[in-house]
Amino acid sequence: MAALIDWGRVLSHVRAVLRRRGCSGQDADDLIQDAYLRLDGYQRTHEVSHPDAFLIRAAWNLAIDAHRAQRSHGETLLLDEELAQGSCGEQSASSTEDAVLSAERLTRLSLTVPALDMRTRAIFIAHVFYGMSYPEIAAVLGLSVRVVGKHVGKATAALMRRMEGW
């Protein structure tokens, strides 16, 4: 038997997560609506055991896509300005170095997080990437808040060791 989902609570949570990640209220509502349409369309041909989790993930993916599109558009505008001013190709050494260091940090992060044990990784991702609080994670996973904190601390320590020197 499928569990009853408190959609009001789920939608409030998704909206709060998107707002904490910088979305305006209207943008968050639009993303949630788009995510719900994706869920509805997907459920027509597939069984979804956790529609609330699907909705959260879809909304977050849509927010990431919107951010990338906005950033890409902004970079295009900046490039157009540089071309108009005739300064294209003149990039400072420090900004190039910063870009290389950022890429290296991201590579280290992308190698470290998957290496964490499954529970620690899930808790860390829920907290850092989804913006869930320790009590929210504890409630979902049936753990104590203290245990959730220990897992986040374990993940953070692993990341700090991996990032040492950067």
Secondary structure, 3 states (H helix, E strand, C coil): CCCCCCHHHHHHHHHHHHHHCCCCHHHHHHHHHHHHHHHHHHHCCCCCCCHHHHHHHHHHHHHHHHHHHHHHHHHHHHHHHHHHHCCCCCCCHHHHHHHHHHHHHHHHHHHHHHHCCHHHHHHHHHHHCCCCCHHHHHHHHCCCHHHHHHHHHHHHHHHHHHHCCC
